[in-house]
């Protein structure tokens, strides 16, 4: 069995293998420590951008959200 960070890297690579127009990961770094989350998410973003895909990422992690080009927040049913 692979460690958590390696599993997440594999999941990111698998998600873009078919060059989708849109990738929608839900909490892609949720079970990782901060350092590993940064590495995995940076690799995910590199893969997505290299393939010309868009990513709509659902996360509670403000640090990860801040790495996106645009951030929308959902609070009490309202998007801001």
MIVEX-795291 format. One record per residue: residue in one letter; x, y, z of N, C-alpha, C, O in turn. Coordinates in Angstrom, 3 decimals. Example, Ala and Ser with C-alpha at 12.3 -4.5 7.8 and 13.67 -1.06 7.14 Angstrom:
<nodes>
node code = A&n.east = 13.190&n.north = -5.690&n.up = 7.800&ca.east = 12.300&ca.north = -4.500&ca.up = 7.800&c.east = 13.200&c.north = -3.300&c.up = 7.800&o.east = 14.236&o.north = -3.319&o.up = 8.465 $
node code = S&n.east = 12.850&n.north = -2.250&n.up = 7.080&ca.east = 13.670&ca.north = -1.060&ca.up = 7.140&c.east = 12.900&c.north = 0.030&c.up = 7.870&o.east = 13.409&o.north = 1.138&o.up = 8.039 $
</nodes>
This chain:
<nodes>
node code = X&n.east = 0.837&n.north = -1.176&n.up = 0.000&ca.east = 0.000&ca.north = 0.000&ca.up = 0.000&c.east = 0.885&c.north = 1.243&c.up = 0.000&o.east = 1.908&o.north = 1.291&o.up = 0.683 $
node code = X&n.east = 0.483&n.north = 2.233&n.up = -0.764&ca.east = 1.236&ca.north = 3.485&ca.up = -0.867&c.east = 0.909&c.north = 4.419&c.up = 0.287&o.east = -0.204&o.north = 4.392&o.up = 0.812 $
node code = X&n.east = 1.880&n.north = 5.254&n.up = 0.689&ca.east = 1.590&ca.north = 6.281&ca.up = 1.701&c.east = 0.560&c.north = 7.278&c.up = 1.165&o.east = 0.345&o.north = 7.357&o.up = -0.045 $
node code = X&n.east = -0.074&n.north = 8.035&n.up = 2.057&ca.east = -1.140&ca.north = 8.966&ca.up = 1.683&c.east = -0.764&c.north = 9.951&c.up = 0.601&o.east = -1.537&o.north = 10.178&o.up = -0.329 $
node code = X&n.east = 0.430&n.north = 10.546&n.up = 0.711&ca.east = 0.864&ca.north = 11.511&ca.up = -0.284&c.east = 1.018&c.north = 10.882&c.up = -1.665&o.east = 0.651&o.north = 11.485&o.up = -2.673 $
node code = X&n.east = 1.556&n.north = 9.680&n.up = -1.705&ca.east = 1.714&ca.north = 8.977&ca.up = -2.981&c.east = 0.350&c.north = 8.598&c.up = -3.565&o.east = 0.154&o.north = 8.661&o.up = -4.779 $
node code = X&n.east = -0.582&n.north = 8.208&n.up = -2.710&ca.east = -1.936&ca.north = 7.897&ca.up = -3.178&c.east = -2.587&c.north = 9.132&c.up = -3.800&o.east = -3.236&o.north = 9.033&o.up = -4.841 $
node code = X&n.east = -2.415&n.north = 10.296&n.up = -3.165&ca.east = -2.997&ca.north = 11.528&ca.up = -3.682&c.east = -2.351&c.north = 11.929&c.up = -5.002&o.east = -3.040&o.north = 12.393&o.up = -5.910 $
node code = X&n.east = -1.036&n.north = 11.757&n.up = -5.119&ca.east = -0.350&ca.north = 12.055&ca.up = -6.382&c.east = -0.873&c.north = 11.162&c.up = -7.495&o.east = -1.129&o.north = 11.624&o.up = -8.607 $
node code = X&n.east = -1.028&n.north = 9.901&n.up = -7.195&ca.east = -1.556&ca.north = 8.957&ca.up = -8.178&c.east = -2.976&c.north = 9.342&c.up = -8.576&o.east = -3.327&o.north = 9.278&o.up = -9.754 $
node code = X&n.east = -3.782&n.north = 9.735&n.up = -7.619&ca.east = -5.163&ca.north = 10.147&ca.up = -7.917&c.east = -5.174&c.north = 11.373&c.up = -8.828&o.east = -5.994&o.north = 11.454&o.up = -9.743 $
node code = X&n.east = -4.279&n.north = 12.320&n.up = -8.589&ca.east = -4.203&ca.north = 13.517&ca.up = -9.431&c.east = -3.817&c.north = 13.151&c.up = -10.851&o.east = -4.418&o.north = 13.641&o.up = -11.807 $
node code = X&n.east = -2.827&n.north = 12.299&n.up = -10.993&ca.east = -2.395&ca.north = 11.879&ca.up = -12.329&c.east = -3.505&c.north = 11.114&c.up = -13.038&o.east = -3.746&o.north = 11.316&o.up = -14.228 $
node code = X&n.east = -4.173&n.north = 10.240&n.up = -12.305&ca.east = -5.265&ca.north = 9.451&ca.up = -12.884&c.east = -6.415&c.north = 10.351&c.up = -13.329&o.east = -7.063&o.north = 10.075&o.up = -14.339 $
node code = X&n.east = -6.672&n.north = 11.418&n.up = -12.588&ca.east = -7.786&ca.north = 12.321&ca.up = -12.902&c.east = -7.595&c.north = 13.049&c.up = -14.220&o.east = -8.574&o.north = 13.399&o.up = -14.880 $
node code = X&n.east = -6.351&n.north = 13.282&n.up = -14.614&ca.east = -6.134&ca.north = 14.040&ca.up = -15.850&c.east = -5.620&c.north = 13.190&c.up = -17.004&o.east = -5.310&o.north = 13.726&o.up = -18.068 $
node code = X&n.east = -5.525&n.north = 11.891&n.up = -16.821&ca.east = -5.001&ca.north = 10.999&ca.up = -17.853&c.east = -5.724&c.north = 11.150&c.up = -19.180&o.east = -5.085&o.north = 11.123&o.up = -20.232 $
node code = X&n.east = -7.015&n.north = 11.304&n.up = -19.154&ca.east = -7.808&ca.north = 11.398&ca.up = -20.390&c.east = -7.979&c.north = 12.838&c.up = -20.868&o.east = -8.809&o.north = 13.116&o.up = -21.734 $
node code = X&n.east = -7.189&n.north = 13.754&n.up = -20.300&ca.east = -7.221&ca.north = 15.169&ca.up = -20.675&c.east = -8.624&c.north = 15.777&c.up = -20.633&o.east = -9.105&o.north = 16.307&o.up = -21.634 $
node code = X&n.east = -9.272&n.north = 15.699&n.up = -19.484&ca.east = -10.610&ca.north = 16.277&ca.up = -19.382&c.east = -10.569&c.north = 17.797&c.up = -19.444&o.east = -9.568&o.north = 18.413&o.up = -19.078 $
node code = X&n.east = -11.650&n.north = 18.392&n.up = -19.904&ca.east = -11.736&ca.north = 19.853&ca.up = -19.936&c.east = -11.828&c.north = 20.407&c.up = -18.516&o.east = -11.347&o.north = 21.508&o.up = -18.246 $
node code = X&n.east = -12.447&n.north = 19.643&n.up = -17.606&ca.east = -12.656&ca.north = 20.082&ca.up = -16.229&c.east = -12.361&c.north = 18.939&c.up = -15.266&o.east = -12.822&o.north = 17.814&o.up = -15.460 $
node code = X&n.east = -11.587&n.north = 19.239&n.up = -14.224&ca.east = -11.292&ca.north = 18.292&ca.up = -13.149&c.east = -11.920&c.north = 18.866&c.up = -11.888&o.east = -11.738&o.north = 20.046&o.up = -11.590 $
node code = X&n.east = -12.669&n.north = 18.032&n.up = -11.130&ca.east = -13.384&ca.north = 18.515&ca.up = -9.947&c.east = -13.012&c.north = 17.664&c.up = -8.722&o.east = -13.768&o.north = 16.774&o.up = -8.334 $
node code = X&n.east = -11.861&n.north = 17.935&n.up = -8.119&ca.east = -11.487&ca.north = 17.182&ca.up = -6.923&c.east = -12.175&c.north = 17.723&c.up = -5.673&o.east = -12.338&o.north = 18.933&o.up = -5.518 $
node code = X&n.east = -12.570&n.north = 16.832&n.up = -4.800&ca.east = -13.204&ca.north = 17.198&ca.up = -3.533&c.east = -12.201&c.north = 16.947&c.up = -2.419&o.east = -11.835&o.north = 15.800&o.up = -2.161 $
node code = X&n.east = -11.755&n.north = 18.007&n.up = -1.756&ca.east = -10.762&ca.north = 17.927&ca.up = -0.679&c.east = -9.546&c.north = 17.090&c.up = -1.097&o.east = -9.243&o.north = 16.080&o.up = -0.463 $
node code = X&n.east = -8.855&n.north = 17.503&n.up = -2.153&ca.east = -7.749&ca.north = 16.694&ca.up = -2.670&c.east = -6.575&c.north = 16.525&c.up = -1.716&o.east = -5.744&o.north = 15.639&o.up = -1.916 $
node code = X&n.east = -6.492&n.north = 17.357&n.up = -0.686&ca.east = -5.391&ca.north = 17.241&ca.up = 0.280&c.east = -5.914&c.north = 17.038&c.up = 1.695&o.east = -5.177&o.north = 17.242&o.up = 2.659 $
node code = X&n.east = -7.157&n.north = 16.645&n.up = 1.832&ca.east = -7.820&ca.north = 16.577&ca.up = 3.129&c.east = -7.157&c.north = 15.724&c.up = 4.180&o.east = -7.230&o.north = 16.059&o.up = 5.363 $
node code = X&n.east = -6.511&n.north = 14.633&n.up = 3.805&ca.east = -5.929&ca.north = 13.723&ca.up = 4.792&c.east = -4.413&c.north = 13.822&c.up = 4.876&o.east = -3.757&o.north = 12.922&o.up = 5.401 $
node code = X&n.east = -3.862&n.north = 14.903&n.up = 4.366&ca.east = -2.410&ca.north = 15.035&ca.up = 4.318&c.east = -1.913&c.north = 16.101&c.up = 5.275&o.east = -2.628&o.north = 17.053&o.up = 5.585 $
node code = X&n.east = -0.663&n.north = 15.933&n.up = 5.749&ca.east = -0.056&ca.north = 16.985&ca.up = 6.559&c.east = 0.237&c.north = 18.179&c.up = 5.650&o.east = 0.215&o.north = 18.048&o.up = 4.426 $
node code = X&n.east = 0.508&n.north = 19.328&n.up = 6.239&ca.east = 0.649&ca.north = 20.579&ca.up = 5.493&c.east = 1.737&c.north = 20.513&c.up = 4.422&o.east = 1.517&o.north = 20.942&o.up = 3.289 $
node code = X&n.east = 2.897&n.north = 19.985&n.up = 4.769&ca.east = 4.001&ca.north = 19.931&ca.up = 3.808&c.east = 3.671&c.north = 19.025&c.up = 2.633&o.east = 3.925&o.north = 19.379&o.up = 1.481 $
node code = X&n.east = 3.108&n.north = 17.860&n.up = 2.918&ca.east = 2.748&ca.north = 16.926&ca.up = 1.851&c.east = 1.612&c.north = 17.486&c.up = 1.011&o.east = 1.598&o.north = 17.314&o.up = -0.208 $
node code = X&n.east = 0.659&n.north = 18.155&n.up = 1.652&ca.east = -0.458&ca.north = 18.773&ca.up = 0.921&c.east = 0.053&c.north = 19.793&c.up = -0.076&o.east = -0.431&o.north = 19.852&o.up = -1.206 $
node code = X&n.east = 1.035&n.north = 20.605&n.up = 0.330&ca.east = 1.599&ca.north = 21.606&ca.up = -0.578&c.east = 2.253&c.north = 20.948&c.up = -1.789&o.east = 2.079&o.north = 21.409&o.up = -2.917 $
node code = X&n.east = 2.990&n.north = 19.892&n.up = -1.562&ca.east = 3.666&ca.north = 19.178&ca.up = -2.649&c.east = 2.650&c.north = 18.559&c.up = -3.599&o.east = 2.748&o.north = 18.722&o.up = -4.815 $
node code = X&n.east = 1.682&n.north = 17.853&n.up = -3.046&ca.east = 0.675&ca.north = 17.170&ca.up = -3.862&c.east = -0.149&c.north = 18.174&c.up = -4.655&o.east = -0.413&o.north = 17.961&o.up = -5.839 $
node code = X&n.east = -0.559&n.north = 19.268&n.up = -4.013&ca.east = -1.401&ca.north = 20.229&ca.up = -4.714&c.east = -0.627&c.north = 20.975&c.up = -5.795&o.east = -1.178&o.north = 21.270&o.up = -6.855 $
node code = X&n.east = 0.631&n.north = 21.281&n.up = -5.543&ca.east = 1.463&ca.north = 21.932&ca.up = -6.562&c.east = 1.589&c.north = 21.018&c.up = -7.780&o.east = 1.504&o.north = 21.482&o.up = -8.917 $
node code = X&n.east = 1.786&n.north = 19.743&n.up = -7.548&ca.east = 1.880&ca.north = 18.778&ca.up = -8.653&c.east = 0.550&c.north = 18.673&c.up = -9.397&o.east = 0.523&o.north = 18.617&o.up = -10.626 $
node code = X&n.east = -0.539&n.north = 18.647&n.up = -8.655&ca.east = -1.868&ca.north = 18.608&ca.up = -9.274&c.east = -2.062&c.north = 19.821&c.up = -10.185&o.east = -2.469&o.north = 19.674&o.up = -11.337 $
node code = X&n.east = -1.772&n.north = 21.019&n.up = -9.671&ca.east = -1.946&ca.north = 22.233&ca.up = -10.474&c.east = -1.052&c.north = 22.222&c.up = -11.707&o.east = -1.475&o.north = 22.644&o.up = -12.784 $
node code = X&n.east = 0.177&n.north = 21.744&n.up = -11.560&ca.east = 1.079&ca.north = 21.664&ca.up = -12.707&c.east = 0.511&c.north = 20.736&c.up = -13.772&o.east = 0.516&o.north = 21.068&o.up = -14.957 $
node code = X&n.east = 0.027&n.north = 19.584&n.up = -13.356&ca.east = -0.542&ca.north = 18.624&ca.up = -14.308&c.east = -1.766&c.north = 19.202&c.up = -15.013&o.east = -1.907&o.north = 19.071&o.up = -16.229 $
node code = X&n.east = -2.637&n.north = 19.832&n.up = -14.259&ca.east = -3.853&ca.north = 20.417&ca.up = -14.829&c.east = -3.495&c.north = 21.502&c.up = -15.840&o.east = -4.032&o.north = 21.529&o.up = -16.948 $
node code = X&n.east = -2.598&n.north = 22.386&n.up = -15.457&ca.east = -2.223&ca.north = 23.484&ca.up = -16.359&c.east = -1.476&c.north = 22.974&c.up = -17.587&o.east = -1.693&o.north = 23.473&o.up = -18.691 $
node code = X&n.east = -0.600&n.north = 21.989&n.up = -17.411&ca.east = 0.129&ca.north = 21.426&ca.up = -18.550&c.east = -0.813&c.north = 20.795&c.up = -19.569&o.east = -0.544&o.north = 20.823&o.up = -20.770 $
node code = X&n.east = -1.908&n.north = 20.231&n.up = -19.093&ca.east = -2.873&ca.north = 19.577&ca.up = -19.977&c.east = -3.918&c.north = 20.547&c.up = -20.515&o.east = -4.726&o.north = 20.175&o.up = -21.366 $
node code = X&n.east = -3.912&n.north = 21.783&n.up = -20.029&ca.east = -4.883&ca.north = 22.768&ca.up = -20.496&c.east = -6.274&c.north = 22.554&c.up = -19.938&o.east = -7.257&o.north = 23.022&o.up = -20.512 $
node code = X&n.east = -6.363&n.north = 21.847&n.up = -18.821&ca.east = -7.650&ca.north = 21.598&ca.up = -18.177&c.east = -7.976&c.north = 22.732&c.up = -17.208&o.east = -7.111&o.north = 23.532&o.up = -16.853 $
node code = X&n.east = -9.224&n.north = 22.785&n.up = -16.793&ca.east = -9.655&ca.north = 23.686&ca.up = -15.730&c.east = -9.900&c.north = 22.841&c.up = -14.486&o.east = -10.187&o.north = 21.649&o.up = -14.589 $
node code = X&n.east = -9.789&n.north = 23.452&n.up = -13.320&ca.east = -10.031&ca.north = 22.730&ca.up = -12.075&c.east = -11.004&c.north = 23.519&c.up = -11.209&o.east = -10.840&o.north = 24.722&o.up = -11.010 $
node code = X&n.east = -12.001&n.north = 22.838&n.up = -10.707&ca.east = -12.948&ca.north = 23.387&ca.up = -9.746&c.east = -12.745&c.north = 22.575&c.up = -8.471&o.east = -13.211&o.north = 21.441&o.up = -8.370 $
node code = X&n.east = -12.050&n.north = 23.156&n.up = -7.505&ca.east = -11.611&ca.north = 22.427&ca.up = -6.316&c.east = -12.488&c.north = 22.769&c.up = -5.124&o.east = -12.667&o.north = 23.943&o.up = -4.799 $
node code = X&n.east = -13.030&n.north = 21.760&n.up = -4.477&ca.east = -13.786&ca.north = 21.946&ca.up = -3.238&c.east = -12.846&c.north = 21.678&c.up = -2.069&o.east = -12.304&o.north = 20.581&o.up = -1.937 $
node code = X&n.east = -12.655&n.north = 22.695&n.up = -1.217&ca.east = -11.756&ca.north = 22.524&ca.up = -0.077&c.east = -12.155&c.north = 23.450&c.up = 1.065&o.east = -12.755&o.north = 24.504&o.up = 0.857 $
node code = X&n.east = -11.805&n.north = 23.025&n.up = 2.279&ca.east = -11.960&ca.north = 23.874&ca.up = 3.454&c.east = -10.625&c.north = 24.531&c.up = 3.801&o.east = -10.560&o.north = 25.369&o.up = 4.700 $
node code = X&n.east = -9.577&n.north = 24.158&n.up = 3.101&ca.east = -8.230&ca.north = 24.621&ca.up = 3.389&c.east = -7.975&c.north = 25.963&c.up = 2.701&o.east = -7.829&o.north = 26.017&o.up = 1.480 $
node code = X&n.east = -7.923&n.north = 27.036&n.up = 3.476&ca.east = -7.736&ca.north = 28.381&ca.up = 2.926&c.east = -6.402&c.north = 28.520&c.up = 2.199&o.east = -6.316&o.north = 29.221&o.up = 1.190 $
node code = X&n.east = -5.365&n.north = 27.858&n.up = 2.703&ca.east = -4.056&ca.north = 27.924&ca.up = 2.074&c.east = -4.091&c.north = 27.322&c.up = 0.673&o.east = -3.512&o.north = 27.877&o.up = -0.261 $
node code = X&n.east = -4.767&n.north = 26.197&n.up = 0.532&ca.east = -4.907&ca.north = 25.544&ca.up = -0.773&c.east = -5.788&c.north = 26.398&c.up = -1.677&o.east = -5.466&o.north = 26.589&o.up = -2.849 $
node code = X&n.east = -6.877&n.north = 26.904&n.up = -1.156&ca.east = -7.781&ca.north = 27.753&ca.up = -1.954&c.east = -7.042&c.north = 28.973&c.up = -2.484&o.east = -7.281&o.north = 29.403&o.up = -3.612 $
node code = X&n.east = -6.152&n.north = 29.528&n.up = -1.683&ca.east = -5.404&ca.north = 30.707&ca.up = -2.077&c.east = -4.460&c.north = 30.480&c.up = -3.250&o.east = -3.975&o.north = 31.444&o.up = -3.843 $
node code = X&n.east = -4.196&n.north = 29.244&n.up = -3.590&ca.east = -3.315&ca.north = 28.927&ca.up = -4.718&c.east = -4.062&c.north = 28.898&c.up = -6.047&o.east = -3.454&o.north = 28.762&o.up = -7.109 $
node code = X&n.east = -5.374&n.north = 29.025&n.up = -5.980&ca.east = -6.178&ca.north = 28.997&ca.up = -7.194&c.east = -6.238&c.north = 30.386&c.up = -7.820&o.east = -5.995&o.north = 31.389&o.up = -7.147 $
node code = X&n.east = -6.562&n.north = 30.440&n.up = -9.104&ca.east = -6.670&ca.north = 31.725&ca.up = -9.808&c.east = -7.876&c.north = 32.528&c.up = -9.334&o.east = -7.853&o.north = 33.759&o.up = -9.342 $
node code = X&n.east = -8.918&n.north = 31.830&n.up = -8.924&ca.east = -10.150&ca.north = 32.482&ca.up = -8.473&c.east = -10.748&c.north = 31.653&c.up = -7.350&o.east = -10.731&o.north = 30.424&o.up = -7.409 $
node code = X&n.east = -11.277&n.north = 32.317&n.up = -6.323&ca.east = -11.868&ca.north = 31.625&ca.up = -5.174&c.east = -13.303&c.north = 32.090&c.up = -4.996&o.east = -13.571&o.north = 33.289&o.up = -4.925 $
node code = X&n.east = -14.215&n.north = 31.146&n.up = -4.925&ca.east = -15.622&ca.north = 31.412&ca.up = -4.601&c.east = -15.902&c.north = 30.737&c.up = -3.268&o.east = -15.429&o.north = 29.629&o.up = -3.013 $
node code = X&n.east = -16.661&n.north = 31.398&n.up = -2.433&ca.east = -16.991&ca.north = 30.820&ca.up = -1.130&c.east = -18.485&c.north = 30.553&c.up = -1.053&o.east = -19.300&o.north = 31.376&o.up = -1.471 $
node code = X&n.east = -18.827&n.north = 29.402&n.up = -0.518&ca.east = -20.224&ca.north = 29.033&ca.up = -0.292&c.east = -20.472&c.north = 29.119&c.up = 1.207&o.east = -19.835&o.north = 28.418&o.up = 1.992 $
node code = X&n.east = -21.402&n.north = 29.982&n.up = 1.595&ca.east = -21.714&ca.north = 30.171&ca.up = 3.009&c.east = -23.218&c.north = 30.319&c.up = 3.153&o.east = -23.823&o.north = 31.235&o.up = 2.596 $
node code = X&n.east = -23.814&n.north = 29.401&n.up = 3.911&ca.east = -25.258&ca.north = 29.419&ca.up = 4.151&c.east = -26.045&c.north = 29.496&c.up = 2.850&o.east = -27.033&o.north = 30.224&o.up = 2.760 $
node code = X&n.east = -25.610&n.north = 28.751&n.up = 1.851&ca.east = -26.325&ca.north = 28.659&ca.up = 0.589&c.east = -26.066&c.north = 29.796&c.up = -0.374&o.east = -26.697&o.north = 29.859&o.up = -1.429 $
node code = X&n.east = -25.153&n.north = 30.697&n.up = -0.041&ca.east = -24.855&ca.north = 31.836&ca.up = -0.913&c.east = -23.397&c.north = 31.780&c.up = -1.376&o.east = -22.501&o.north = 31.457&o.up = -0.596 $
node code = X&n.east = -23.175&n.north = 32.095&n.up = -2.638&ca.east = -21.835&ca.north = 32.130&ca.up = -3.198&c.east = -21.345&c.north = 33.570&c.up = -3.202&o.east = -22.041&o.north = 34.482&o.up = -3.649 $
node code = X&n.east = -20.141&n.north = 33.752&n.up = -2.699&ca.east = -19.539&ca.north = 35.094&ca.up = -2.716&c.east = -18.130&c.north = 35.020&c.up = -3.249&o.east = -17.451&o.north = 36.042&o.up = -3.344 $
</nodes>
